């Protein structure tokens, strides 16, 4: 299976050593996968994985997010930089999950 994302349009500037954290959990909240992979400065990545054979059939949740980034802003603005000499207040964001159905 491949999990991927295109470049962001808002120039997030993740840096040359950026990584994406990929977490897959089952319906009970048990982590099936917890891994990091390289990500571009603009957020693009592609990660190939094998779903473990012991994974129970059903709907899993897939989350991929920048690893080690301590900010979140749903407006597309980079809130890691100061605006007018003042730091922006960090937003509180819900983790986006995408469903993945395993059938055996």
Secondary structure, 3 states (H helix, E strand, C coil): CEEEECCCCCCCCCCCCCEEEEEEECCCCCEEEEEEEECCCCCCEEEECCCCCCCCCEEEEEEEEECCCCCCCCCCCCCCCCECCECCCCCCCCCCCEEEEECC
